[in-house]
Amino acid sequence: MTRWLSREEQDVWKRMAAVLELLPAALDGQLTRDEDLTHFEYFVLASLSEVPGRTLRITALASQTNATLPRISRVLTGLEKKALVERSECSEDRRAKNVTLTETGWTKLVGAAPGHVEFVRGMVFDQLTAEQVSQLSDITTQLLKTLDPEGKMFASLGK
């Protein structure tokens, strides 16, 4: 038997769906305008910046960013053309490839971060009280337990 959403749940879901649609475009717009990066490209660079040696297997990077291998490959090709990342053979597994954030990529990320953080602050955190930020943390953590039960995504690591 279908457990239909209540009127309140429908209203909450519609607002959440609207945020899920509008926020990525807003993030892309800011980063494209200011840094010639998409939000996903920024996410890839940031993910690499957080790991030892700024290097990951491409399959691990795809997992952490929830990308398919074809998508991550296309994005990495574009980032390589900008000299922001480089691919190399994996010493532990010759069939695998690694990707490394270059010094140029690190410089690009460091330069992009202040404007991006300010934009995120203005779009999200400045709109919420401290209590709401805490609630949002609890809510997103709970949702990630279902959406990412193995904790593969970058946001889930260390939780």
Protein Blocks (a to p, Z undefined) as FASTA:
>chain_A
ZZdddfklmmmmmmmmmmmmmmmmmmmmmmmmmnopafklmmmmmmmmmpghiiacfklm
mmmnopafklmmmmmmmmmmnopaccdddfklmkbccddddfklmmmmmmmmmmmmmmmm
mmmmmmpcfklmmmmmmmmmmmmmmmmmnomafklgoZZ
